[in-house]
Amino acid sequence: MLDRGVLYAVPHIRGGGEMGRAWYEQGRRLNKKHSFEDFVDATRALQDAHLADARRTVANGGSAGGLLMGAIANMAPECYAGVEADVPFVDALTSILDPDLPLTVTEWDEWGDPLHDPKVYQYMKSYTPYENVPVARAEEGDGETVDDKVSSAGAATGKAVSAAQFPKIFITTSMNDTRVLYVEPLKWLARLQSAGVDAVAKIEVEAGHGGISGRYKQWQEVSYENAWCMDVMGLAH
């Protein structure tokens, strides 16, 4: 990517420790949105400095970082041409409400406990990607656009963002992922597509949460993902 003129930036969102414990605390539980805002701010800083162009900017994150990808696409779709979300934790509210899942109770320390705290429930619902897909837009007879409440499939807190405004979405998931069940990203995919978003998914049938094993297979997997990113950036041959 560097050989093709791509600027590759890795923002460490609220996790580096160099700003102290308080900085980390202000980016979780009922302050979780600050971590999403940090990523958008880092993106805009690069674009404002003319180091990056929003028409060619692609964001990438996996697992909880996949939730970040869905959140930033909802919050600032104008900043991104494409978003790659790997094994994304996009239906976080549903999963965190189920204490029978192996990671739920321990994750309450990071996200909060929506099962017993109504404030946490409402806060998580306001940012989880599955609950906030863009609302589809339909054309009226006079040419004006109106919100299509049916096709948004119950996204009560979604924005009225047209498909043309939303970045392209590439999702990866694995059938044997026990951390983020494949149903999460596929439910999100269905809602995105119903809203008219250009969204596709690549599903591995053998891999787990960390992707496929084997050096050559991993290279093939990364190459496939990079090819999509470069195509969105206009760099594909």
C-alpha positions as CSV (number, residue, x, y, z in Angstrom):
1,M,0.0,0.0,0.0
2,L,2.8,2.4,0.8
3,D,4.3,1.7,-2.6
4,R,1.0,2.9,-4.1
5,G,1.0,6.2,-2.3
6,V,-1.3,5.2,0.6
7,L,-1.0,6.9,3.9
8,Y,-1.3,4.2,6.6
9,A,-2.3,5.7,10.0
10,V,-2.9,3.7,13.3
11,P,-4.8,5.7,15.9
12,H,-4.5,4.2,19.4
13,I,-8.0,5.2,20.7
14,R,-8.0,5.6,24.5
15,G,-5.8,2.5,25.0
16,G,-2.2,3.6,24.9
17,G,-1.9,4.6,28.6
18,E,0.3,7.6,27.9
19,M,-2.5,10.0,28.9
20,G,-3.1,8.3,32.2
21,R,-5.9,6.1,33.7
22,A,-8.4,8.9,33.8
23,W,-8.1,9.3,30.0
24,Y,-9.0,5.6,29.6
25,E,-11.9,5.8,32.1
26,Q,-13.4,8.7,30.1
27,G,-13.7,6.5,27.0
28,R,-15.7,3.5,28.4
29,R,-19.1,2.7,29.9
30,L,-21.3,5.8,29.8
31,N,-18.4,7.7,28.1
32,K,-17.9,5.1,25.3
33,K,-18.8,7.5,22.5
34,H,-15.6,9.5,23.3
35,S,-13.6,6.7,21.8
36,F,-15.6,6.9,18.5
37,E,-15.2,10.6,18.5
38,D,-11.4,10.3,18.9
39,F,-11.2,8.1,15.8
40,V,-13.3,10.6,13.7
41,D,-11.1,13.5,15.1
42,A,-7.9,11.6,14.0
43,T,-9.4,11.1,10.5
44,R,-10.4,14.8,10.2
45,A,-7.0,16.0,11.4
46,L,-5.4,14.1,8.6
47,Q,-7.9,15.4,6.1
48,D,-7.7,19.0,7.3
49,A,-3.9,18.8,6.9
50,H,-4.4,17.6,3.3
51,L,-2.7,14.4,4.0
52,A,-5.8,12.4,3.2
53,D,-8.9,12.9,1.0
54,A,-12.3,11.9,2.3
55,R,-13.2,10.5,-1.1
56,R,-10.4,8.0,-0.8
57,T,-10.3,7.4,3.0
58,V,-10.9,3.8,4.1
59,A,-11.2,2.8,7.8
60,N,-10.6,-0.7,9.2
61,G,-11.1,-2.3,12.6
62,G,-11.9,-5.7,13.9
63,S,-14.0,-7.2,16.8
64,A,-14.7,-4.4,19.2
65,G,-12.9,-2.3,16.6
66,G,-15.6,-3.5,14.2
67,L,-18.1,-1.9,16.5
68,L,-16.0,1.3,16.2
69,M,-16.2,1.0,12.4
70,G,-20.0,0.9,12.4
71,A,-20.2,3.7,14.9
72,I,-17.9,6.1,12.9
73,A,-19.8,5.3,9.7
74,N,-23.0,6.4,11.4
75,M,-21.4,9.4,13.1
76,A,-19.3,10.8,10.2
77,P,-20.2,9.1,6.9
78,E,-18.8,12.1,5.0
79,C,-15.3,11.3,6.2
80,Y,-15.0,7.8,4.7
81,A,-15.3,6.3,1.2
82,G,-15.3,2.8,2.6
83,V,-15.2,0.9,5.9
84,E,-13.9,-2.6,6.5
85,A,-15.3,-4.2,9.6
86,D,-13.7,-7.5,10.5
87,V,-15.6,-10.0,12.7
88,P,-17.4,-6.9,14.0
89,F,-19.1,-6.7,17.4
90,V,-22.0,-4.7,15.8
91,D,-25.0,-6.2,17.7
92,A,-23.4,-5.4,21.1
93,L,-26.5,-4.6,23.0
94,T,-28.2,-7.9,22.2
95,S,-25.0,-9.9,23.2
96,I,-24.3,-7.9,26.3
97,L,-27.9,-8.5,27.5
98,D,-27.3,-12.3,27.5
99,P,-25.3,-13.4,30.6
100,D,-25.2,-17.0,29.3
101,L,-22.7,-16.0,26.6
102,P,-19.1,-16.7,27.7
103,L,-17.8,-13.2,27.5
104,T,-20.8,-11.1,28.6
105,V,-20.4,-10.8,32.3
106,T,-16.7,-9.9,32.2
107,E,-17.4,-7.4,29.4
108,W,-19.8,-5.5,31.7
109,D,-16.8,-3.9,33.2
110,E,-15.9,-2.3,29.9
111,W,-19.3,-1.5,28.4
112,G,-21.6,-1.3,31.5
113,D,-24.4,-3.6,32.4
114,P,-27.5,-2.9,30.3
115,L,-29.3,-5.8,31.8
116,H,-29.6,-4.1,35.2
117,D,-29.0,-0.5,34.4
118,P,-31.6,1.4,32.2
119,K,-29.1,4.2,31.6
120,V,-26.5,1.8,30.2
121,Y,-29.2,0.2,28.0
122,Q,-30.3,3.5,26.5
123,Y,-26.7,4.7,26.0
124,M,-25.7,1.5,24.2
125,K,-28.8,1.6,22.1
126,S,-27.8,5.1,21.0
127,Y,-24.5,3.9,19.4
128,T,-24.5,0.2,18.6
129,P,-24.3,-0.1,14.8
130,Y,-27.1,-2.6,14.4
131,E,-29.5,-0.3,16.3
132,N,-28.5,2.7,14.3
133,V,-28.3,1.7,10.6
134,P,-29.0,4.6,8.2
135,V,-32.6,5.1,7.5
136,A,-33.5,4.4,3.8
137,R,-34.8,7.3,1.7
138,A,-37.6,6.9,-0.8
139,E,-38.6,9.3,-3.6
140,E,-42.0,11.0,-3.5
141,G,-43.9,12.0,-6.6
142,D,-42.6,15.5,-6.5
143,G,-39.0,14.4,-6.4
144,E,-38.4,15.1,-2.7
145,T,-37.0,12.5,-0.4
146,V,-38.8,11.2,2.6
147,D,-37.7,8.7,5.3
148,D,-38.7,5.1,4.5
149,K,-39.6,3.9,8.0
150,V,-40.4,0.3,6.9
151,S,-37.1,-0.5,5.2
152,S,-35.1,0.7,8.2
153,A,-36.4,-2.4,10.0
154,G,-37.0,-0.7,13.3
155,A,-33.8,1.4,13.6
156,A,-35.5,3.9,16.0
157,T,-32.4,5.9,16.6
158,G,-31.0,5.7,13.0
159,K,-30.1,8.8,11.0
160,A,-31.9,9.7,7.8
161,V,-28.8,9.2,5.7
162,S,-29.1,8.3,2.1
163,A,-27.2,5.4,0.6
164,A,-25.2,7.8,-1.5
165,Q,-23.9,9.6,1.6
166,F,-22.9,6.4,3.4
167,P,-19.5,4.7,2.9
168,K,-19.2,1.4,1.2
169,I,-19.1,-1.4,3.7
170,F,-17.0,-4.6,3.6
171,I,-17.6,-7.2,6.4
172,T,-15.7,-10.3,7.2
173,T,-16.9,-13.0,9.6
174,S,-16.4,-16.7,10.4
175,M,-18.9,-19.5,10.9
176,N,-16.9,-20.8,13.9
177,D,-16.3,-17.5,15.6
178,T,-17.2,-18.1,19.3
179,R,-16.5,-14.5,20.4
180,V,-18.6,-12.6,17.9
181,L,-21.2,-15.0,16.5
182,Y,-21.6,-14.7,12.7
183,V,-25.2,-13.8,13.2
184,E,-24.2,-10.3,14.4
185,P,-22.5,-9.0,11.3
186,L,-25.0,-10.8,9.0
187,K,-27.9,-9.1,10.8
188,W,-26.1,-5.8,10.3
189,L,-25.5,-6.6,6.7
190,A,-29.2,-7.3,6.1
191,R,-30.2,-4.0,7.6
192,L,-27.6,-2.0,5.7
193,Q,-28.6,-3.6,2.4
194,S,-32.3,-3.0,3.0
195,A,-31.4,0.7,3.5
196,G,-29.7,0.7,0.1
197,V,-26.1,0.8,1.4
198,D,-23.4,-0.8,-0.8
199,A,-22.5,-3.5,1.8
200,V,-21.0,-7.0,1.2
201,A,-19.7,-9.7,3.4
202,K,-17.0,-12.4,3.1
203,I,-17.8,-15.5,5.2
204,E,-15.1,-18.1,6.2
205,V,-16.6,-21.5,6.9
206,E,-13.6,-22.9,8.7
207,A,-12.0,-20.0,10.5
208,G,-12.6,-18.6,14.0
209,H,-12.4,-15.1,15.5
210,G,-8.7,-14.7,14.5
211,G,-9.3,-15.6,10.8
212,I,-8.0,-18.5,8.9
213,S,-4.8,-20.4,9.9
214,G,-1.8,-21.1,7.6
215,R,0.7,-18.5,6.4
216,Y,-0.3,-18.7,2.7
217,K,-4.1,-18.7,3.5
218,Q,-3.6,-15.7,5.7
219,W,-1.8,-13.8,2.9
220,Q,-4.7,-14.7,0.6
221,E,-7.2,-13.4,3.1
222,V,-5.3,-10.1,3.7
223,S,-4.8,-9.7,-0.1
224,Y,-8.5,-10.0,-0.7
225,E,-9.3,-7.4,2.0
226,N,-6.6,-5.1,0.7
227,A,-7.9,-5.4,-2.9
228,W,-11.3,-4.2,-1.8
229,C,-9.8,-1.3,0.1
230,M,-7.6,-0.2,-2.8
231,D,-10.5,-0.5,-5.2
232,V,-12.5,1.9,-3.0
233,M,-9.5,4.2,-3.0
234,G,-9.3,4.1,-6.7
235,L,-5.9,2.3,-6.8
236,A,-6.9,-1.0,-8.2
237,H,-5.3,-2.0,-11.5
